[in-house]
């Protein structure tokens, strides 16, 4: 299948490991130009060089960005514009998954989770659609949400669940607003994915997490990345405002 991603510039936030890295690699496989971002300069450089060498494409870029700093939004758009031109696809993957039950949750931890998981994607989406509309260009946004957005959390992640539920509603609203401009906004809702972020939880309670998944196992990053890349592609031109269930059956009703 031709995804139509050749030469497309795709910003993937949080792409030095786990799901984000898998998405960036699939974009490169399809001939696209992934923009790798992360908070640690060494990791960003290593992944960028790895992808450049593997796919023989010096256009692949990497930038050290901490998206908890809201000024990073303007920075990333400015530097990509200078180095690559406009962004064709925005994939909001970066996020945090802190643990605290509500009874013990610190207000600053709740606020930081909302900022990183919801406010930053909103600002990135806003900047993206402003530039696309001004340039009269089509584009695609893929926001990574979570099954917790629909079922809540049972393991001390209420702030995470709230941030992802907000991102779902925001994405649907944005999809309605910008469809007339040829901008598609869709979501992927993973369940448990084997990534560095979930590693400790999966080690501590493997039977609990596997038992909640009808398929009986957690996902590998590459399996969920396929959904994100599909929604970023020309194959998804007719889809907007949808959530791709990538939970192994956890969202079945």
C-alpha positions as CSV (number, residue, x, y, z in Angstrom):
1,X,0.0,0.0,0.0
2,X,1.3,3.4,-0.9
3,X,0.7,5.7,2.0
4,X,1.6,8.8,0.0
5,X,4.1,10.0,2.7
6,X,7.1,10.3,0.4
7,X,8.9,13.6,1.1
8,X,6.3,14.7,3.6
9,X,7.6,16.5,6.7
10,X,6.2,14.8,9.8
11,X,6.7,16.3,13.3
12,X,6.6,13.5,15.9
13,X,6.8,14.8,19.4
14,X,8.4,12.6,22.0
15,X,10.1,10.4,19.4
16,X,13.3,9.2,20.9
17,X,11.8,6.0,22.4
18,X,8.8,3.8,22.6
19,X,5.8,4.6,20.5
20,X,7.1,7.9,19.1
21,X,10.3,6.3,17.9
22,X,8.3,3.5,16.2
23,X,6.2,6.1,14.5
24,X,9.2,8.1,13.3
25,X,10.8,4.9,11.9
26,X,7.7,3.9,10.0
27,X,7.4,7.4,8.5
28,X,11.1,7.1,7.3
29,X,10.3,3.6,5.9
30,X,7.6,5.2,3.8
31,X,10.0,7.8,2.4
32,X,8.7,10.6,4.7
33,X,10.9,13.0,6.6
34,X,10.4,12.4,10.3
35,X,11.3,15.2,12.7
36,X,12.6,13.6,15.9
37,X,12.1,15.5,19.2
38,X,13.0,14.7,22.8
39,X,14.3,16.3,26.0
40,X,17.7,14.7,25.9
41,X,20.1,16.0,23.3
42,X,22.2,12.8,23.1
43,X,19.1,10.6,22.5
44,X,17.7,12.9,19.9
45,X,21.0,13.0,18.0
46,X,21.4,9.2,18.2
47,X,17.9,8.4,16.9
48,X,18.3,11.1,14.1
49,X,21.6,9.6,13.0
50,X,20.3,6.0,13.2
51,X,17.4,6.9,11.0
52,X,19.5,8.9,8.5
53,X,21.9,6.0,8.1
54,X,19.3,3.2,8.0
55,X,17.1,5.0,5.4
56,X,19.9,7.0,3.6
57,X,18.1,10.3,4.1
58,X,20.1,13.3,5.4
59,X,16.9,15.4,5.5
60,X,15.8,13.6,8.7
61,X,16.1,16.1,11.5
62,X,16.2,16.0,15.3
63,X,15.7,18.8,17.8
64,X,16.1,18.8,21.6
65,X,12.9,20.3,22.9
66,X,11.2,20.2,26.3
67,X,7.5,20.7,25.6
68,X,6.8,21.4,29.2
69,X,8.2,24.8,28.3
70,X,5.4,26.5,26.3
71,X,7.9,28.6,24.3
72,X,9.1,25.4,22.7
73,X,6.0,25.5,20.4
74,X,7.1,28.5,18.5
75,X,10.7,27.3,18.5
76,X,10.0,24.0,16.9
77,X,7.9,25.5,14.1
78,X,10.5,28.2,13.4
79,X,13.4,25.8,13.2
80,X,11.6,23.3,11.0
81,X,10.5,26.0,8.7
82,X,14.1,27.1,8.4
83,X,15.5,23.6,7.8
84,X,12.7,21.8,5.9
85,X,9.9,24.2,5.0
86,X,6.4,23.6,6.2
87,X,5.2,20.7,8.3
88,X,2.8,18.4,6.5
89,X,1.8,16.2,9.4
90,X,1.7,16.8,13.1
91,X,1.7,13.8,15.4
92,X,1.3,14.7,19.1
93,X,2.8,11.8,20.9
94,X,4.8,13.3,23.8
95,X,3.2,12.8,27.2
96,X,3.8,12.0,30.8
97,X,2.1,9.2,32.9
98,X,2.7,10.1,36.6
99,X,1.2,7.9,39.4
100,X,-0.7,9.3,42.3
101,X,-4.1,8.5,43.7
102,X,-6.4,11.6,43.9
103,X,-6.3,11.6,47.7
104,X,-2.5,12.1,47.7
105,X,-2.2,14.0,44.4
106,X,-0.2,17.3,44.5
107,X,-1.8,20.2,42.6
108,X,1.4,20.9,40.8
109,X,1.5,17.3,39.5
110,X,-2.0,17.6,38.2
111,X,-1.3,20.9,36.6
112,X,1.9,19.7,34.9
113,X,0.1,16.6,33.5
114,X,-2.6,18.8,32.0
115,X,0.0,21.2,30.6
116,X,2.2,18.5,28.9
117,X,-0.6,16.2,27.8
118,X,-3.3,18.7,26.8
119,X,-2.1,22.3,26.7
120,X,1.0,21.7,24.6
121,X,-0.9,19.6,22.0
122,X,-3.5,22.3,21.8
123,X,-0.8,24.9,21.2
124,X,0.9,22.8,18.6
125,X,-2.4,22.1,16.8
126,X,-3.3,25.7,16.9
127,X,0.1,26.7,15.4
128,X,-0.2,24.0,12.7
129,X,-3.7,24.9,11.6
130,X,-2.9,28.6,11.6
131,X,0.0,28.1,9.2
132,X,-1.9,25.6,7.0
133,X,-4.9,27.9,6.6
134,X,-2.7,30.9,5.9
135,X,-0.8,29.0,3.3
136,X,-4.0,27.4,1.9
137,X,-2.5,23.9,2.3
138,X,-4.0,20.7,3.5
139,X,-2.6,18.8,6.4
140,X,-3.1,16.0,8.9
141,X,-3.0,15.9,12.7
142,X,-2.8,12.7,14.7
143,X,-3.2,13.0,18.5
144,X,-2.2,10.0,20.7
145,X,-4.8,9.7,23.4
146,X,-5.5,6.6,25.6
147,X,-8.1,4.0,26.6
148,X,-8.0,5.8,29.9
149,X,-9.7,8.8,28.3
150,X,-12.9,6.6,27.9
151,X,-12.7,4.3,30.9
152,X,-10.7,6.4,33.5
153,X,-7.9,5.0,35.6
154,X,-7.9,2.3,38.2
155,X,-4.2,2.5,39.0
156,X,-3.6,6.0,40.2
157,X,-3.5,8.0,36.9
158,X,-6.6,10.2,37.2
159,X,-4.7,13.2,36.1
160,X,-3.4,11.3,33.0
161,X,-6.9,10.1,32.2
162,X,-8.3,13.6,32.5
163,X,-5.7,15.1,30.2
164,X,-6.4,12.5,27.5
165,X,-10.1,12.8,27.8
166,X,-9.7,16.5,27.3
167,X,-7.5,15.8,24.2
168,X,-10.3,13.6,22.8
169,X,-12.9,16.3,23.0
170,X,-10.5,19.0,21.8
171,X,-9.5,16.9,18.8
172,X,-13.2,16.3,17.8
173,X,-14.0,19.9,18.1
174,X,-10.9,20.9,16.1
175,X,-11.8,18.3,13.4
176,X,-15.2,20.0,13.0
177,X,-13.6,23.5,12.7
178,X,-10.9,22.7,10.2
179,X,-12.4,20.0,7.9
180,X,-13.4,22.7,5.4
181,X,-9.8,23.7,5.0
182,X,-8.7,20.1,4.1
183,X,-7.1,19.5,7.5
184,X,-7.9,16.1,9.0
185,X,-7.7,15.6,12.8
186,X,-7.8,12.1,14.2
187,X,-6.7,10.1,17.2
188,X,-5.1,6.8,18.2
189,X,-6.1,5.4,21.6
190,X,-3.5,2.8,22.7
191,X,-4.1,0.5,25.7
192,X,-1.0,-0.8,27.4
193,X,2.1,-0.6,25.2
194,X,5.5,-2.0,26.0
195,X,7.5,1.3,26.3
196,X,10.0,2.7,28.8
197,X,7.1,4.7,30.3
198,X,5.1,1.6,31.2
199,X,8.1,-0.7,31.9
200,X,7.9,-0.6,35.7
201,X,4.2,-1.0,35.9
202,X,4.2,-4.0,33.6
203,X,7.0,-5.7,35.6
204,X,5.1,-5.1,38.8
205,X,1.7,-6.3,37.7
206,X,2.0,-8.3,34.4
207,X,-1.0,-10.6,35.1
208,X,-3.2,-7.6,36.0
209,X,-2.5,-5.7,32.8
210,X,-2.6,-8.7,30.5
211,X,-5.8,-9.8,32.2
212,X,-7.5,-6.6,31.2
213,X,-6.8,-7.0,27.5
214,X,-9.0,-9.4,25.6
215,X,-6.1,-10.3,23.2
216,X,-4.2,-11.3,26.3
217,X,-1.0,-9.3,25.9
218,X,0.3,-5.7,25.8
219,X,1.1,-4.1,22.5
220,X,4.5,-3.6,20.9
221,X,5.1,0.0,19.9
222,X,5.3,-0.9,16.2
223,X,1.7,-2.3,16.3
224,X,0.2,1.0,17.5
225,X,2.5,3.0,15.3
226,X,0.9,1.4,12.2
227,X,-2.4,3.1,13.2
228,X,-0.8,6.5,13.6
229,X,1.0,6.3,10.2
230,X,-2.2,5.2,8.5
231,X,-4.1,8.2,9.9
232,X,-1.2,10.4,8.8
233,X,-1.4,9.1,5.2
234,X,-3.4,9.8,2.1
235,X,-5.3,6.6,2.8
236,X,-7.1,8.4,5.6
237,X,-8.2,11.5,3.6
238,X,-11.8,10.7,4.2
239,X,-11.5,10.2,8.0
240,X,-11.7,13.0,10.5
241,X,-12.6,13.2,14.2
242,X,-12.3,9.5,14.6
243,X,-10.5,7.5,17.4
244,X,-8.6,4.4,16.2
245,X,-8.9,1.8,18.9
246,X,-5.5,0.2,19.4
247,X,-6.1,-1.4,22.7
248,X,-6.2,-5.1,22.0
249,X,-10.0,-5.0,22.7
250,X,-10.0,-3.0,25.9
251,X,-12.5,-0.5,24.5
252,X,-15.0,-3.0,23.3
253,X,-18.5,-2.5,24.7
